[in-house]
Amino acid sequence: MATLATALAAGPVVLDGGLSTELEAAGHDVTSALWSARLLRDDPGAVVAAHAAFAAAGARVATTASYQATFPGFAAVGIDETEAATLMTRSVQLAREGAPDGWVAASVGPYGAYLADGSEYTGGYVSDLGVADLRAFHRPRLQVLAEAGADVLACETLPAAAEVEALLGELAGLDVPAWLSLTAVVDDAGVPRTRRGERLADVAAMARDVDAVIAVGVNCTDPGAVPAAVAVATTASGKPGVAYPNSGERWDATARRWTGQPGVGDVSGWLAAGARLVGGCCRVRPDDVRAIADAVR
């Protein structure tokens, strides 16, 4: 099979949707601090089934259940480093089992995902952590996932320039390609920005000369912000665009529930803006991915 980078040069590639959403819909509890990563140990078959559902809907990329799989996160629930590394490696294996005909993207969530308090939607933690701290946090997980055989590292839901800088510094030493995906908003003046408030163009430009990065864009973002954000990200980075927004609903971190009406919007607008990796994030189900795949075709 061609590399994902080669496939992107030929045309759009369909991503999967919200893995945790699919697991929750199947009756699994994903409300703990580990979120879907808990099932890597407790019910790996459920993870395989979720990947398979998205593959059957037309997804060509399976994103692993490692978004909140971190060494300190596992340690907090009594899982030692050896078992934690095994579970991270298992996330890649389960994705390959569920979607054997596509590419496996190892999910690398932001530091805020480990905190499990919704701070990936603010980036507030970068006030207390320097780039060196963030590099040290991400390094061991990146190394495990790279060695596990993932086709690409999905560095996703990134809210701030500092975390992008940290990940770019670590990716340069790994022999695995990656995509960068920020969670973004469009301000009142129509300017796409990170959740931390930085201009998205400036942050996306940081990846321009990093060969390991094969695509740059946005995820876990309102669908209405996608066209403007992707256009800025592709222009600034010189890379193919990434677009996998939420369903249109919003996460209330205090009440721990979703609010609003679902709907990913007009996929053709994403493609016109330069998106080449297209799919869904939170609350996006296999039927939604099927619709996205139909739009791409």
Secondary structure, DSSP 8 states (H G I E B T S, - for coil): ---HHHHHHHS-EEB---HHHHHHHTT----STTGGGGHHHH-HHHHHHHHHHHHHTT-SEEE-S-TT--HHHHHTTT--HHHHHHHHHHHHHHHHHH-TTSEEEEEE--HHHHHTSSGGGT-GGGGT--HHHHHHHHHHHHHHHHHTT-SEEEEEEE--HHHHHHHHHHHTTSSS-EEEEE-EEE-TTS-EEETTS-BHHHHHGGGTT-TTEEEEEEESS-GGGHHHHHHHHHHHH-S-EEEE---S-EEETTTTEEES------HHHHHHHTEEEE---TT--HHHHHHHHHHH-
